[in-house]
Each structure stands twice: as C-alpha cells, then as structure tokens.
C-alpha cells in the first residue's frame, strides 16, 4: 500500500491533517480524503476530476458520505500535496473534519423542486461562505431543507433551516373549489359561506395551500423556520424551534451568528451544541437569539 | 351535467396512480379543442391535492371541483 521514500511528512500531525479533511484509515498511512461539498452539488467537471484522482491516487472508488459529500479513500500520505493540487486544478476543494463548522447540506429547493419554498442551494452556499471551517468547541452542522416534506431532515442538525410560506387568501381569485382545504395537513382551513377561513393558531406555514391552489388565490411570502440543537450521533436529539418563521435573510444570519457565539461561549471543549444548551438553558439561548433577531 | 358547465368530454383517472393520473388527464385534454370543457373524475387524497394545480400549470382553466360524495371528485377544466 505505501511507497517508501515518499514520506515527506512522516511525522504528520494527524490533527492538522484531519482539519484539512484527511480521515485516517485503518490501513497504515492511508487516508480517506474528504472533499468540500455545499448542498450536495458537484459539477460534471468536478466529478471527472474526482474520478481521475481516485484512479490515479486512490483505489478507483469513492464514498458518498451521509452528509452529501464525497471521500476518496486510499490516498497515500506521500501523495497529499499532489492530490491537493490535482483537485484544485479541477475546481475541487478539500473538506474539513474535527471541531468546526462542517459541510452544509441542502435539498434541491425551489430552484428545482416544485414543493420547495426557498432557494436552498443559494442559502447553503451563503451559510458555507460565512461559516465553513470556523473553529468551535465541537463539530457543528447546518442543514437546509426547502419545505416541510423535510427531505433534508433539518432537525438532525445543530441548526436546521426549513423553508415555509406565510400565506394569505385573496377572495377575487378564489373559485371555492376546496383543494386547499384538502391539501392542508393541519386542518387550518375551512369553508364558511363564500370565504376560506384560515386559523392562524393551526397554520404550520407549510405553504401547501399556495402550492395546490389551481387559481392562485393563495399567496405566500417565503421564510425560514429554524431549529436548534439537533444531533443524531451518539446522542440523539431533535432540534427545537424557538420562534416563528422569519422572512428576512439578514435576520436569519444575525440569529445564526448569535447561535455560534453562544456555542463558543457556553460549551466546554468537545461538547456539542445540544449538551451546552441543555446545561446552560434553552431560555438563555432563546434570549440571546431574540436579541439578535430584533437588533438592527 | 355538473352545475352550469357544459361538459364536452369526461375522463376517469381513478383507475391509475401518480404520475399516470396527470398524464391520462393531459392526454384527454389534448384531444379537445381550445375552449372545450373536460370533466376529470379523480380519487380523494393525493390526486385531488395535486392534479388541479398540475392541470393549471399546463395553461388550462379550472372552473370548479365537485364532490361526488363517493370519495371521488370531478374537476371541471376548460382547455386553454
């Protein structure tokens, strides 16, 4: 497996390698190289580059990770620099592991999927540009899903973002066909005379009325439903929503900034966001996030 | 004849499942002239939630949805 004489980094600092996306394998001096992914999107050109690197420097296969990424196994320690430059030449970056912001995952969102309420790919890219690789007490995962079908499983993430619609009904366009009432999963809609009534206490902002209406009598403003403290590894816990849907992307980023600051301040090294919140209080987190939400 | 619409043709899509429901309705619409009216009989549940919007997205006009009282609905569509 390993070729002697190529060990320019024989005393390799595994921690540093790990932060650069090199996952140590069981097989001595072999690494599974984690590539940077955002929202699970790769171009055809990137895939060709990855295939070539796998054939030349790996064993000719790649692994699709559970978080929409790609790893190239059986990379030799001595080839690391050559592999990095071959990847960079083809527009492929190396990912990260360890205590930092990890790959941002996303479904295809409303650019592609008819069910999507938000542009998940763009948002994932913006989140990744803002936070990817940022050092924190432990790993930190963002996931972005376009609607309440939740294909991307938002609540598994330290911060989950889910698309939704704040909806309103316009009488003039409505033919009272009742499709929206059938499409609504929370029984928030009812027909009363020549009106459709919306019970705001039951509405989940899913936007299915907007998506199903055949006459565009339902209008929706898209927004973000956030969940905090999800983790699905050794500890399994679902992220919690702390406030209603947010329509403003700047407010979204003020909140995520504040959440990462909270994590840095409150967590002990090696402790997940969830554990820190459970110890120091959901109310404390909520207070600081609400302050960020209302800040200007 | 449902309500005040003159129906030119009917199609029953209760014998097929998604995505053939929409395809069968689309084929039936293609055989009509513009402005003619089609009644599409469909099952409650997924078809009635999704087929009306899909038909509209094809450029046709939804006139009404009639509850047949037997867990089926008739969607009345004017070809656009």
Interface residues (C-beta under 8 A of the other chain):
Chain A: X175 X177 X178 X179 X182 X183 X208 X211 X212 X213 X214 X215
Chain B: X44 X48 X49 X50 X52 X53 X55 X56 X62 X63 X64 X65 X67
